[in-house]
Amino acid sequence: MRTLIALFFCTMMWATALAQQPSFITDSLDKYIESGLKDWNLPGLALVIVKDGKVVIKKGYGVRNVDSGEPVDTNTLFMIASNTKLFTGIALAQLEYNKKISLDDKITKYFPDFRLYDSLTTLQASIRDLLAHRIGTQTFQGDFAFWNSKLTSREIRNKMRLLKPGGIFRQDYGYCNSCYMTAGDVIPVVTGKPWEVYVYDSLILPSQMLNTHALSMGIEQRENVATPYTTSFSETLKKVPYDHWDNLAAAASIVSNVDDLSRWLFIQLDSGRLNGKPVIAWPVLQKTRDVNIMMSSRKSPVVPVHFRGYGLGLMSADYNGRQLFWHTGGASGMVSGVCFVPEENLGIAILTNQDNQTFFEMLRYQILDAYLGVPYTNRSRQYLTNFNKARTKELADIKSWRDSVALQSRPTTPLPAFAGEYENELYGKLTISVKDNFLRLKFHSHKNLTASLKYMGDARWLLEYDNIEYGILPVAFTMETGKPIAIELKANDFIDYSTYRFEKMPQAK
């Protein structure tokens, strides 16, 4: 009887809390999400909203696997990708709070052989600089070489000296995953514990995130895990491989669900406490929220935001007069968003299993609009039109390229002349071989990264990666006296914006 009475009062309290929410949340949210899943070809989504110390919504939508039809629920695991960065930022701020390090310590204090492209930047670069993405590199620079690669974290750290900056040290923001990996590598130097052990022991476990994993290794074998999908470079929804990037763990490796993230949000909103008990010292959280570099100071033409800055694994912005903190995460087939508004005691986490969509961000804006008094505009439909136009053009371009290949023209230089070993200083080696009437590529720094090259005419080739996440795009060889001496390659911008020039190596005698 007591159990029934307790259950009744819990139900009444939840109903009362829900009744105090904006009408969009109580009347329209489910329908909005269901329409969004259909419009954006998104298999599944998990959402949690916390407000004033209570869970308002914690729910799964759609399916975690298209073939099996298994539904997403609140315990379905997703890769949260770069939402990992706040855990790293907090861990290092915590070590500073405990007087083990200073965030302004130079990286060379912990890694004397560490080098960046510029010698002056090398001497000055601090833990804070790496966590704030302000060493001058371009966004995602080096990720084609590092992402899902066979390189160890030490090898990646050593290759950072090859990243020629496109910006100015401590002035220009450039999102840098290898920077976070390097900053995270300070943790085992200071504590004697690997990054994943320290983060689990000091943050994940005390936060009662009992179904959260610090590393993504073995994600395929876990129960109730979302399957990753994409529509990039494809007319249909395609299943894609899980990312394996524990070599960049401090930047992106955590796997979690909205049930666990609800507690993470409560901690962020209650000055580091969970159920009234301290988990993270408030000065540590404050440190992660202090802006270390401005990202933008121009008014957004769409949402009520004027300023954006980056702290330590966390972005900060205004939103209709309130201060908003958030981060997004992108893995192959999965994108996510976590945000909170302390002034409103509001937190939101959204996890999805299709990466070629911005619905997860539009949903966040829509929820913020509802709570922060912004007049209703259907954010999803607002962005969908331009997205569909860009997607139509992408698919038309791919069809045009494939039509050119179908004409079966041949390069003036015989195919065997293109075969051989090629090398890029940052990436490493690439092998090109002849198969039937086209070329095959094998990238040595990756375990399973391969691609095909088919001649399109006009000295252009169509590059198609076997893992569609890396893209489909035209490329060209550099020729000299009728012989190939190099090839310019790149991958999907989702991975890296940079172009990589691979020089043909002389054949061994």
Salt bridges, closest charged atoms under 4 A:
ASP30 OD2 - LYS59 NZ 2.77
ASP39 OD2 - ARG381 NE 2.84
ASP52 OD2 - LYS51 NZ 3.24
GLU70 OE2 - ARG64 NH2 3.15
GLU96 OE1 - LYS287 NZ 3.49
ASP104 OD1 - ARG128 NE 2.80
ASP105 OD2 - LYS109 NZ 3.59
ASP113 OD2 - ARG154 NH2 3.85
ASP129 OD1 - ARG134 NE 2.51
ASP129 OD2 - ARG170 NH2 2.81
ASP185 OD2 - ARG157 NH1 2.87
ASP201 OD2 - LYS193 NZ 3.19
GLU220 OE2 - HIS244 NE2 2.70
ASP259 OD1 - LYS58 NZ 2.55
ASP259 OD2 - ARG263 NH2 3.08
ASP260 OD1 - ARG263 NH2 2.71
ASP270 OD1 - ARG273 NH2 3.03
ASP318 OD2 - HIS306 ND1 2.78
GLU344 OE2 - ARG322 NE 2.98
GLU361 OE1 - ARG364 NH2 2.99
ASP369 OD2 - ARG379 NE 2.77
ASP397 OD2 - LYS393 NZ 2.83
ASP403 OD2 - LYS399 NZ 2.99
GLU421 OE1 - HIS444 NE2 3.99
GLU464 OE1 - ARG402 NH2 2.84
ASP466 OD2 - ARG440 NH2 2.64
GLU488 OE2 - ARG501 NH1 3.21
ASP493 OD1 - LYS490 NZ 2.83
GLU503 OE2 - ARG501 NE 2.65
